[in-house]
Amino acid sequence: MQDKLEKHVARLKHGDMSAFDYVYERTNKTVYFTALYIVRDKMHAEDVLQETYVRALSVLAQYRDGTNFTAWLRTIGRSLALNHLKKSAREVPTDFEAEAYKYGTSETELPVIFDTASKILNEEEYEIIMLCHVAGYKRREVAEMLGMPVSTVTWKNNEALGKLKRHLEKEGTR
């Protein structure tokens, strides 16, 4: 998988925009879940996702071939998500944003389990759980994306699931 991704990235670097679809399909979920963990809002995470690809395409020449492209993208996405948080902390909410619950705008709300996971798991554990159990990637694929051994992904996945289970049992929501 990683070799095929690197070939498509190389095509992109040479101006072949038809390679973008493959690159996006293989990397968007990990970038999205990285952003979601930080901004904790689906719409803002989607904005960060789009901005990440725009930024990545503009600085693609800086990517060193043969390194982990997905990790490089995640770094860009993480940085943009953190910048988004800083920017939004300085903004004054509009009346609509402050009272969004009145208008039934639940599309920005995270499902309870996602919200719980984002609060009790560290970023790496959260990303592994989301990629394995929500996005449907195999642990082998997640290991390649995150640049770690499959055994580490399996261990962290099991540890994170255990943390979630213990927390939910403690809270009595299970």
Residue, then its C-alpha position, 0 to 999 in steps of 0.5 A: m500500500q505504501d509503495k503504491l501511495e508513494k508512486h501516486v505522490a511522485r506523480l502528483k509532484h510531477g504535476d499529474m493531478s489525476a493521482f490526487d484521487y488515489v492519494y486523497e482516498r488513502t489518506n483523508k481519514t487519518v487526517y480527518f480524525t487527527a483534526l477531529y481529535i483537536v478541534r472536536d467539531k465535525m464541520h471544523a475538522e472537515d474545513v481543516l481537512q480541506e485546508t490540509y490538502v490545499r496546503a500540502l499541494s502547495v508545498l508538495a515539493q518539500y515532501r521527501d520521497g520515501t518517507n511516510f507521506t501520511a505522517w507528513l500530511r497528518t503533521i500539516g493537518r495537526s498544525l492547521a487544527l491547532n491554528h484553527l483552535k487558536k483563531s477560534a479562541r479569539e473570535v466572538p461567537t455569533d448569536f447563531e453559534a452561541e444558541a445553535y442547540k435551539y436550531g437543531t444543528s446537531e451535525t457539529e456534535l460528536p456522537v457520545i462515544f467519539d466525544t468520550a474517546s476524545k476526552i479519555l484517550n490520547e491522540e494516538e490511541y484515538e486515531i487508532i480506534m477511529l481508523c480501525h473501528v470507524a473508518g474500517y481500516k485493517r490494523r496492518e493498513v493503520a500501521e503503515m499510515l502511522g509508521m509503526p509496527v502492526s503489533t504496536v497498533t494492535w496493542k494500542n488498539n486493545e489498550a484504548l478499547g480497554k480504557l473506553k470500556r472501563h470508563l463507560e462501565k464506571e460511568g454506568t453508560r454501558 
